[in-house]
Amino acid sequence: MDEATVALIDRIAEGGLAGTVPPKADIVRLLALDPCSPEASYLEERACEVAHRVSGDTGRIAGAVGIDFAPCSMNCSFCSFGERWGVIGEEVVYTEDEVIAMVRAYVEQGATMVTLRSTEFYDLDVLQEWIADIRAQVPGSYEINMNVGELTPERAQAIWECGATSAYHVLRLREGEDTPFDPEVRIATIRAIAASPLLLGTCVEPIGPEHTDDELADGILFGLECSAYSGGVMARVPVPGTPLEHAGTISEDRLMQILAVERIVAGSQYESIGCHPPVERALYAGANSLTVEAGANPRDVEPGAEPWKGFTVAEAKGLLEKAGFAVRLPNPEPRVCPTPRLRTGERTPKPSGRCC
């Protein structure tokens, strides 16, 4: 192996654990490695070590509930919901009882987080009521995460007061090009979440073969600048009928490389990092979180209450435990509002940056 590259990997990994973010140029150097090289394999090994040290050998399982399989006027080029693509045949919107049933199943099976995912313009007043009802009807120690449309500071606060613990929001790769969104609108929502009691979860996504090392490095750094508490990487799924259907997909080797780079760069800031698709190898390359999905899915052309691609909570738990992660929350106490700002301690001061 190249000794200079090994030394760079070690330096970034140890710096990340100490809370130091490396220069962008160093991140690009690691992203430029051959994904099949011995150096990339060493990168994955170090990332795995960092994941265990940061998490205390704790793994997470997120159960996502897609609420509405409905046409969306935003028409993102990779999303099956775009009304312009004509992919959606019969519209399906799940009732509150159906959503609560899926949430209950996730929690009883051992999920540590439940994500409520909606299309861009789903009524957030309705979701706020559902959050409170979920807390009342589904006991247990689990987080409620929101993956919804744009949020104002007032809305982020209200969602937290109803019982949510976190919100997932992303400045997606080539936002404003492959999507019609104004990047500043997405950033405003990320600011609103980061400034609220909600924890911010983010991701580098959706990754295609056309995305450059420079773009990926920007994506990794952006989440850290916004004081996210969790990150991830997501490969773009070629949804039939969408404009990017034939744009290609990245290899598993490449996805693991990007994951490993994010893990050692993020270091102690991210208590968990996920990978989509949820492959076993990710748990040995820096991930300690897996997601199970049901209901409406922007990466598929059919909704379903059964787990997407057959990947279940039981399977996720087995993979995590096999990799040496105990599936539990860092603090097993359930979130009950009002509460302190974080589950443990105070929020880390936000670093200066373009987001927050």
VENCORRA-V573636 format. One line per field, one symbol per residue. phi: phi as a letter, one per 30 degrees, with the letter a starting at -180 (. if undefined). psi: psi as a letter, one per 40 degrees, with the letter a starting at -180 (. if undefined). burial: + if it has 16 or more other ideal C-beta (glycine too) atoms within 10 Angstrom, else -. A space follows every 10 residues. Layout:
phi->???
psi->???
burial->???
This chain:
phi->.ddddedded ddddddddic cddeeddded ddddecdedd ddeddddded eddddiiccb bccccddbcb dbddhddccd dedddidddc dbbddedddd dddededddj dcbbcccbde cddddddddd edddddcbdk caccccbbdd bdeddedddd ddkdcabcab ddehdjcdbd ddeddddddd dddddcdddc cbacaddbdd ddeddddddd dddddcidcb blbbddcdde jcececdjbd ddeddddded ddddddhddc dbbcbbddce eedcbkdbbb ccbbidbdcb cbdaddedii dcdddddddd dddjcddade bddddbddbe dbdbicdded ddldcc
psi->ihdddddddd dddddddeeh hiiddddddd deiheeiddd dddddddddd ddddeffhii hhhhhhdhgi ihedfieehe ehddefdhch hhhiiddddd ddddddddee ieihhhhiid fihddddddd ddddddegii giihihgaai hidddddddd deeidiihih gihfhedeie ihdddddddd ddddeieiih iaihihhiee hidddddddd dddddefiei aiihihhghh eidedeeiii iddddddddd ddddddbedh eihihhigid ddeeeeifhi hhiiahheei ehiieihhee hidddddddd ddeehhhiid hehihhiiii didhaihhhh iiaec.
burial->----+--++- -++-++---- ++---+++++ +-+-+---++ ++++++++-+ ++-++--+++ ++++++++++ ++-+++++++ ++--+-++-- -+-+----++ +++++++--+ +++++++++- -+-+--++-+ +-+++--+-+ -+++++++++ +---++++++ -+++++++++ +++-+--++- +----++-++ ++++++++++ ++++++++-- +-+-++++++ ++++++++++ +++++++-+- -+++-----+ -+++++++++ +++++++-++ +++++++++- ++++++++++ ++++++++++ --+---++-- +++-+++-++ --+-+-+++- ---++----- --+------- ----++
